Amino acid sequence: MGVTMESHLDVADEGESDEFVSNSDQDTDDELKEAFAAGLLKPGLNIVGEIPARREFKNNTALLEQKLSELTKKMPWIERLDMINEPAPVAPELAFKEEEHSRLRQKLLANTKSSKSIEEDAVHNDFKREMMFYRQAQSAVIEGISRLHSLNIPTKRPEDYFAQMVKTDLHMQKIREKLLTKQQEQERTEKIRKLRELKKYGKKVQVEVQQNRAKEKRQLMDNVKKFRKGKLDDLDFLEKNGNKPGSDSNRKTLNDRRKFKNDKFGFGGKKRGLKKNTKESADNVSDYRTSKGKRQNTRNTKTERAASRKRKKKEDAK
């Protein structure tokens, strides 16, 4: 019984949906017929919708002229500084640069097999455009200065002209301190960088010296082993090792003072017994001086002193 009721409900729903679809299609067909009868449809793809209204541009000449008259102000030329002039003639050096640039661009376009000509080249046209701006500005400056001079208007500041600073002294002092701080930081950074480089170089030199010493020592030991085994007949390698930089044979000659101290106190090795007299040193009296060590007596004798006292008494009595 339940199955029969559900089937009746499904059939009823399907009938209602079909009726709704048929009604909507009928409405669409009616709208299309009305649009075709009104001449709104044309052969081809047609989209149903509202046609936007076309904007009409009004050319109100009278109103435009009125606004122009309101904007126009009759002011002297010194207040406007506007000019209409032709570009200045090209200077020889600029003409040479332009010709050189054109030749290089033509050569580049030929190498790239481009279909564009030199006149259609965007880069060359940009260069010519900048040249035209330069010539136009040059012509305006020349004509403008002459017109200002004709109006007795100076174009140069007098020699005794003093302008007021826009920034205060305090602000400029802060800027100066900031620049000095920045300069000091740069110098400090540069100094640190140089010290690092010197340290790296010093390490490199030290490593090279140590490696050379180790190499020489290893080579010397190998030669000694070969000599002990009988593979080498002479000891020339010892002389080579002794003539290396820093050895005793390459040292500078000693001065007399150093030699005297070395003879007196020694310079290494055994020191005991060096000051002990020998037969030769005892017989050597070349350094002996009889007057050496004696003090000269400058005091008068007793008789001379008594006579001096008598003469003094006689002079006082007179």
Order of alpha helices (4+ residues) and beta strands (2+ residues): alpha-alpha-alpha-alpha-alpha-alpha-alpha-alpha-alpha-alpha
